Amino acid sequence: DKRIVTLSEGVVAGRDVVIVDDLAHSCSTQINCGEAMRSAGAASVSAYFTHGVCENSAWKKFVDAGFDKVLLTDSCPATAKAVEGIEPFEVLSLAGSISRAVLEGAC
């Protein structure tokens, strides 16, 4: 019932860590990973996820969770709008990437 996150390889002590995830629903995975990285001595911990679904306003878990920065795209507009101007969040626009893909015929 409880997720246990451990560092299985690598050394994070004294280093800046970025947790990368494609999707954040409850945000528990990212929060647990951040706790594990800080416990292992990371100098700073940031997170990036592409799709911030963050159901039931789960994004609020990051506000006091010790993350230096939380980056997410605007692929989930409701979450992007909700976190606007709130630390530690930064919303990255997908508009440029999507328009380049369409113009280059990648779709």
DRENPATOR-167553 format. One record per atom (N, C-alpha, C, O): atom name; x, y, z. Coordinates in steps of 0.1 Angstrom, whole numbers. Last residue first. Layout:
<kekols>
+------+-------+-------+-------+
: site :     u :     v :     w :
+------+-------+-------+-------+
:   CA :     X :     Y :     Z :
...
+------+-------+-------+-------+
</kekols>
This chain:
<kekols>
+------+-------+-------+-------+
: site :     u :     v :     w :
+------+-------+-------+-------+
:    N :    41 :   149 :  -386 :
:   CA :    28 :   143 :  -382 :
:    C :    22 :   134 :  -393 :
:    O :    11 :   128 :  -391 :
:    N :    62 :   161 :  -397 :
:   CA :    65 :   149 :  -388 :
:    C :    52 :   143 :  -383 :
:    O :    53 :   132 :  -378 :
:    N :    64 :   183 :  -413 :
:   CA :    57 :   171 :  -418 :
:    C :    59 :   159 :  -409 :
:    O :    58 :   148 :  -414 :
:    N :    73 :   207 :  -404 :
:   CA :    83 :   198 :  -410 :
:    C :    77 :   185 :  -414 :
:    O :    84 :   176 :  -419 :
:    N :    49 :   218 :  -394 :
:   CA :    56 :   224 :  -406 :
:    C :    66 :   215 :  -412 :
:    O :    68 :   216 :  -424 :
:    N :    45 :   201 :  -372 :
:   CA :    35 :   202 :  -383 :
:    C :    42 :   207 :  -395 :
:    O :    40 :   202 :  -406 :
:    N :    68 :   206 :  -357 :
:   CA :    65 :   192 :  -361 :
:    C :    55 :   192 :  -373 :
:    O :    57 :   185 :  -383 :
:    N :    65 :   233 :  -352 :
:   CA :    76 :   228 :  -359 :
:    C :    74 :   214 :  -365 :
:    O :    77 :   212 :  -376 :
:    N :    41 :   233 :  -336 :
:   CA :    41 :   239 :  -349 :
:    C :    53 :   235 :  -357 :
:    O :    51 :   233 :  -370 :
:    N :    51 :   218 :  -313 :
:   CA :    40 :   213 :  -322 :
:    C :    40 :   219 :  -335 :
:    O :    38 :   213 :  -345 :
:    N :    71 :   235 :  -303 :
:   CA :    74 :   221 :  -307 :
:    C :    63 :   216 :  -317 :
:    O :    66 :   209 :  -326 :
:    N :    56 :   259 :  -298 :
:   CA :    67 :   259 :  -307 :
:    C :    70 :   245 :  -312 :
:    O :    72 :   243 :  -324 :
:    N :    36 :   249 :  -278 :
:   CA :    32 :   255 :  -291 :
:    C :    43 :   255 :  -302 :
:    O :    41 :   251 :  -313 :
:    N :    42 :   241 :  -253 :
:   CA :    44 :   231 :  -264 :
:    C :    41 :   237 :  -277 :
:    O :    44 :   230 :  -287 :
:    N :    57 :   260 :  -227 :
:   CA :    47 :   259 :  -238 :
:    C :    51 :   248 :  -248 :
:    O :    63 :   247 :  -252 :
:    N :    61 :   253 :  -193 :
:   CA :    67 :   253 :  -206 :
:    C :    57 :   251 :  -217 :
:    O :    49 :   242 :  -217 :
:    N :    58 :   267 :  -162 :
:   CA :    51 :   261 :  -173 :
:    C :    58 :   263 :  -186 :
:    O :    61 :   275 :  -190 :
:    N :    71 :   262 :  -131 :
:   CA :    74 :   269 :  -144 :
:    C :    67 :   261 :  -155 :
:    O :    69 :   249 :  -156 :
:    N :    68 :   264 :   -95 :
:   CA :    64 :   259 :  -108 :
:    C :    69 :   268 :  -120 :
:    O :    70 :   280 :  -118 :
:    N :    71 :   264 :   -67 :
:   CA :    83 :   264 :   -76 :
:    C :    80 :   261 :   -90 :
:    O :    89 :   256 :   -97 :
:    N :    53 :   294 :   -69 :
:   CA :    66 :   288 :   -68 :
:    C :    64 :   273 :   -63 :
:    O :    55 :   272 :   -54 :
:    N :    29 :   305 :   -92 :
:   CA :    32 :   298 :   -79 :
:    C :    45 :   291 :   -80 :
:    O :    48 :   284 :   -89 :
:    N :    23 :   314 :  -118 :
:   CA :    28 :   324 :  -108 :
:    C :    30 :   318 :   -94 :
:    O :    33 :   325 :   -85 :
:    N :     1 :   288 :  -124 :
:   CA :     7 :   300 :  -129 :
:    C :    11 :   310 :  -118 :
:    O :     2 :   314 :  -110 :
:    N :   -12 :   266 :  -117 :
:   CA :     1 :   268 :  -111 :
:    C :     8 :   281 :  -115 :
:    O :    18 :   284 :  -110 :
:    N :   -36 :   267 :  -132 :
:   CA :   -37 :   267 :  -117 :
:    C :   -23 :   270 :  -111 :
:    O :   -23 :   276 :  -100 :
:    N :   -28 :   265 :  -158 :
:   CA :   -34 :   277 :  -154 :
:    C :   -33 :   278 :  -138 :
:    O :   -31 :   289 :  -133 :
:    N :   -18 :   239 :  -159 :
:   CA :    -9 :   250 :  -162 :
:    C :   -15 :   263 :  -157 :
:    O :    -7 :   271 :  -152 :
:    N :   -42 :   225 :  -153 :
:   CA :   -31 :   225 :  -143 :
:    C :   -22 :   236 :  -146 :
:    O :   -17 :   243 :  -137 :
:    N :   -57 :   231 :  -176 :
:   CA :   -62 :   234 :  -163 :
:    C :   -51 :   235 :  -152 :
:    O :   -51 :   244 :  -144 :
:    N :   -41 :   221 :  -198 :
:   CA :   -43 :   235 :  -196 :
:    C :   -48 :   239 :  -182 :
:    O :   -45 :   249 :  -176 :
:    N :   -18 :   201 :  -203 :
:   CA :   -30 :   200 :  -194 :
:    C :   -33 :   214 :  -190 :
:    O :   -28 :   218 :  -179 :
:    N :     4 :   210 :  -216 :
:   CA :    -5 :   200 :  -223 :
:    C :   -18 :   197 :  -215 :
:    O :   -27 :   192 :  -221 :
:    N :    23 :   228 :  -209 :
:   CA :     9 :   233 :  -209 :
:    C :     0 :   223 :  -216 :
:    O :   -11 :   226 :  -221 :
:    N :    47 :   210 :  -188 :
:   CA :    42 :   217 :  -201 :
:    C :    28 :   221 :  -199 :
:    O :    21 :   218 :  -189 :
:    N :    67 :   218 :  -160 :
:   CA :    57 :   210 :  -167 :
:    C :    52 :   217 :  -179 :
:    O :    54 :   229 :  -180 :
:    N :    90 :   218 :  -134 :
:   CA :    87 :   222 :  -147 :
:    C :    76 :   213 :  -153 :
:    O :    77 :   200 :  -151 :
:    N :    98 :   230 :  -104 :
:   CA :    89 :   220 :  -110 :
:    C :    85 :   225 :  -123 :
:    O :    78 :   235 :  -124 :
:    N :   126 :   235 :   -83 :
:   CA :   118 :   239 :   -95 :
:    C :   110 :   227 :   -99 :
:    O :   115 :   216 :   -98 :
:    N :   133 :   226 :   -58 :
:   CA :   138 :   239 :   -62 :
:    C :   130 :   244 :   -74 :
:    O :   128 :   256 :   -75 :
:    N :   111 :   211 :   -34 :
:   CA :   116 :   211 :   -48 :
:    C :   121 :   225 :   -52 :
:    O :   114 :   235 :   -49 :
:    N :    99 :   209 :    -9 :
:   CA :   114 :   210 :   -10 :
:    C :   120 :   210 :   -24 :
:    O :   132 :   208 :   -26 :
:    N :    72 :   209 :    -7 :
:   CA :    79 :   196 :    -7 :
:    C :    94 :   197 :    -9 :
:    O :   100 :   187 :   -10 :
:    N :    52 :   228 :    -8 :
:   CA :    61 :   228 :     4 :
:    C :    69 :   215 :     5 :
:    O :    73 :   211 :    16 :
:    N :    42 :   224 :   -34 :
:   CA :    45 :   238 :   -29 :
:    C :    54 :   238 :   -17 :
:    O :    63 :   246 :   -16 :
:    N :    35 :   199 :   -42 :
:   CA :    49 :   204 :   -45 :
:    C :    52 :   217 :   -38 :
:    O :    64 :   220 :   -36 :
:    N :     9 :   195 :   -37 :
:   CA :    19 :   187 :   -29 :
:    C :    33 :   192 :   -31 :
:    O :    41 :   191 :   -22 :
:    N :    -5 :   208 :   -56 :
:   CA :    -3 :   215 :   -43 :
:    C :     7 :   208 :   -34 :
:    O :    13 :   214 :   -26 :
:    N :   -11 :   190 :   -76 :
:   CA :     1 :   199 :   -77 :
:    C :     4 :   206 :   -64 :
:    O :    16 :   210 :   -62 :
:    N :   -36 :   179 :   -71 :
:   CA :   -24 :   172 :   -65 :
:    C :   -11 :   181 :   -67 :
:    O :    -1 :   178 :   -59 :
:    N :   -62 :   186 :   -77 :
:   CA :   -52 :   196 :   -73 :
:    C :   -40 :   191 :   -66 :
:    O :   -34 :   197 :   -57 :
:    N :   -74 :   163 :   -87 :
:   CA :   -77 :   168 :   -73 :
:    C :   -67 :   178 :   -68 :
:    O :   -64 :   178 :   -56 :
:    N :   -46 :   153 :  -108 :
:   CA :   -60 :   153 :  -104 :
:    C :   -62 :   157 :   -89 :
:    O :   -53 :   156 :   -81 :
:    N :   -24 :   160 :  -126 :
:   CA :   -25 :   165 :  -112 :
:    C :   -40 :   165 :  -107 :
:    O :   -45 :   175 :  -103 :
:    N :   -14 :   161 :  -152 :
:   CA :   -28 :   159 :  -150 :
:    C :   -32 :   164 :  -136 :
:    O :   -41 :   171 :  -134 :
:    N :    10 :   172 :  -168 :
:   CA :     6 :   175 :  -154 :
:    C :    -9 :   173 :  -152 :
:    O :   -16 :   183 :  -150 :
:    N :    31 :   158 :  -189 :
:   CA :    17 :   160 :  -187 :
:    C :    13 :   160 :  -172 :
:    O :    13 :   150 :  -165 :
:    N :    59 :   159 :  -184 :
:   CA :    53 :   165 :  -196 :
:    C :    38 :   168 :  -194 :
:    O :    34 :   178 :  -198 :
:    N :    78 :   171 :  -157 :
:   CA :    69 :   161 :  -162 :
:    C :    62 :   168 :  -174 :
:    O :    58 :   179 :  -173 :
:    N :   106 :   175 :  -136 :
:   CA :   100 :   178 :  -149 :
:    C :    90 :   167 :  -153 :
:    O :    94 :   155 :  -152 :
:    N :   120 :   188 :  -106 :
:   CA :   112 :   178 :  -113 :
:    C :   107 :   183 :  -127 :
:    O :   105 :   195 :  -128 :
:    N :   149 :   191 :   -85 :
:   CA :   139 :   196 :   -94 :
:    C :   131 :   185 :  -101 :
:    O :   136 :   174 :  -100 :
:    N :   169 :   195 :   -58 :
:   CA :   160 :   185 :   -65 :
:    C :   150 :   193 :   -72 :
:    O :   142 :   201 :   -67 :
:    N :   203 :   198 :   -48 :
:   CA :   190 :   204 :   -52 :
:    C :   182 :   193 :   -59 :
:    O :   188 :   184 :   -65 :
:    N :   222 :   180 :   -37 :
:   CA :   223 :   195 :   -34 :
:    C :   210 :   202 :   -37 :
:    O :   206 :   211 :   -30 :
:    N :   213 :   149 :   -22 :
:   CA :   213 :   158 :   -34 :
:    C :   214 :   173 :   -30 :
:    O :   208 :   177 :   -20 :
:    N :   214 :   130 :    -2 :
:   CA :   223 :   141 :    -1 :
:    C :   223 :   150 :   -14 :
:    O :   233 :   157 :   -15 :
:    N :   194 :   111 :     1 :
:   CA :   207 :   106 :    -4 :
:    C :   217 :   117 :    -6 :
:    O :   228 :   115 :   -10 :
:    N :   173 :   127 :     8 :
:   CA :   179 :   118 :    18 :
:    C :   192 :   112 :    14 :
:    O :   201 :   110 :    23 :
:    N :   168 :   138 :   -17 :
:   CA :   173 :   146 :    -6 :
:    C :   179 :   138 :     5 :
:    O :   189 :   142 :    11 :
:    N :   159 :   115 :   -30 :
:   CA :   171 :   122 :   -35 :
:    C :   176 :   131 :   -24 :
:    O :   189 :   132 :   -23 :
:    N :   136 :   108 :   -16 :
:   CA :   147 :    98 :   -16 :
:    C :   160 :   105 :   -21 :
:    O :   171 :   102 :   -16 :
:    N :   120 :   130 :   -21 :
:   CA :   124 :   127 :    -7 :
:    C :   136 :   118 :    -7 :
:    O :   145 :   120 :     1 :
:    N :   117 :   127 :   -49 :
:   CA :   123 :   139 :   -43 :
:    C :   128 :   137 :   -29 :
:    O :   139 :   141 :   -26 :
:    N :   102 :   104 :   -49 :
:   CA :   115 :   104 :   -55 :
:    C :   123 :   116 :   -50 :
:    O :   135 :   115 :   -47 :
:    N :    78 :   113 :   -37 :
:   CA :    86 :   102 :   -31 :
:    C :   100 :   102 :   -36 :
:    O :   110 :   100 :   -29 :
:    N :    70 :   131 :   -56 :
:   CA :    73 :   136 :   -43 :
:    C :    81 :   126 :   -35 :
:    O :    91 :   129 :   -29 :
:    N :    66 :   115 :   -79 :
:   CA :    76 :   125 :   -79 :
:    C :    80 :   130 :   -65 :
:    O :    92 :   133 :   -62 :
:    N :    46 :    98 :   -69 :
:   CA :    58 :    92 :   -74 :
:    C :    69 :   103 :   -73 :
:    O :    80 :   101 :   -68 :
:    N :    24 :   116 :   -63 :
:   CA :    31 :   109 :   -53 :
:    C :    45 :   103 :   -57 :
:    O :    54 :   104 :   -49 :
:    N :     9 :   128 :   -83 :
:   CA :    22 :   134 :   -79 :
:    C :    29 :   127 :   -68 :
:    O :    40 :   132 :   -64 :
:    N :   -13 :   117 :   -94 :
:   CA :   -14 :   120 :   -80 :
:    C :    -2 :   128 :   -75 :
:    O :    -2 :   134 :   -64 :
:    N :    -1 :   121 :  -121 :
:   CA :   -15 :   120 :  -117 :
:    C :   -17 :   125 :  -103 :
:    O :   -22 :   136 :  -101 :
:    N :    21 :   130 :  -145 :
:   CA :    19 :   132 :  -130 :
:    C :     4 :   132 :  -128 :
:    O :    -3 :   141 :  -131 :
:    N :    42 :   116 :  -169 :
:   CA :    29 :   119 :  -165 :
:    C :    28 :   120 :  -150 :
:    O :    33 :   112 :  -143 :
:    N :    69 :   112 :  -174 :
:   CA :    61 :   117 :  -185 :
:    C :    47 :   122 :  -180 :
:    O :    41 :   130 :  -186 :
:    N :    96 :   126 :  -155 :
:   CA :    85 :   117 :  -156 :
:    C :    76 :   122 :  -167 :
:    O :    75 :   134 :  -170 :
:    N :   127 :   131 :  -139 :
:   CA :   119 :   133 :  -152 :
:    C :   109 :   122 :  -153 :
:    O :   111 :   110 :  -150 :
:    N :   143 :   151 :  -116 :
:   CA :   134 :   139 :  -118 :
:    C :   126 :   141 :  -130 :
:    O :   119 :   151 :  -131 :
:    N :   175 :   162 :  -114 :
:   CA :   162 :   165 :  -120 :
:    C :   155 :   152 :  -122 :
:    O :   160 :   142 :  -128 :
:    N :   198 :   174 :   -90 :
:   CA :   190 :   162 :   -95 :
:    C :   178 :   168 :  -102 :
:    O :   171 :   176 :   -97 :
:    N :   230 :   183 :   -83 :
:   CA :   217 :   188 :   -87 :
:    C :   210 :   177 :   -94 :
:    O :   215 :   172 :  -104 :
:    N :   250 :   167 :   -57 :
:   CA :   246 :   170 :   -71 :
:    C :   232 :   176 :   -72 :
:    O :   224 :   174 :   -63 :
:    N :   256 :   158 :   -32 :
:   CA :   262 :   170 :   -36 :
:    C :   258 :   174 :   -50 :
:    O :   264 :   184 :   -55 :
:    N :   247 :   125 :   -40 :
:   CA :   252 :   134 :   -30 :
:    C :   260 :   146 :   -35 :
:    O :   269 :   144 :   -43 :
:    N :   241 :   107 :   -59 :
:   CA :   235 :   120 :   -60 :
:    C :   240 :   130 :   -50 :
:    O :   237 :   142 :   -51 :
:    N :   253 :    82 :   -78 :
:   CA :   256 :    89 :   -66 :
:    C :   250 :   103 :   -68 :
:    O :   253 :   110 :   -78 :
:    N :   241 :    50 :   -91 :
:   CA :   245 :    64 :   -92 :
:    C :   247 :    70 :   -78 :
:    O :   242 :    65 :   -68 :
:    N :   212 :    30 :   -83 :
:   CA :   225 :    32 :   -89 :
:    C :   228 :    46 :   -90 :
:    O :   219 :    55 :   -91 :
:    N :   189 :    30 :   -68 :
:   CA :   195 :    17 :   -71 :
:    C :   209 :    19 :   -77 :
:    O :   217 :     9 :   -77 :
:    N :   173 :    45 :   -43 :
:   CA :   183 :    49 :   -53 :
:    C :   190 :    36 :   -56 :
:    O :   198 :    31 :   -47 :
:    N :   138 :    38 :   -37 :
:   CA :   152 :    37 :   -33 :
:    C :   161 :    41 :   -45 :
:    O :   157 :    39 :   -57 :
:    N :   107 :    41 :   -24 :
:   CA :   116 :    46 :   -35 :
:    C :   130 :    45 :   -30 :
:    O :   133 :    50 :   -19 :
:    N :    77 :    25 :   -19 :
:   CA :    91 :    27 :   -13 :
:    C :   100 :    30 :   -25 :
:    O :   101 :    22 :   -34 :
:    N :    43 :    31 :   -13 :
:   CA :    54 :    31 :   -22 :
:    C :    68 :    33 :   -15 :
:    O :    69 :    42 :    -7 :
:    N :    21 :    12 :     5 :
:   CA :    30 :    23 :     5 :
:    C :    41 :    21 :    -5 :
:    O :    47 :    11 :    -5 :
:    N :     8 :   -12 :     0 :
:   CA :     0 :     0 :     0 :
:    C :     8 :    13 :     0 :
:    O :     4 :    23 :    -4 :
+------+-------+-------+-------+
</kekols>
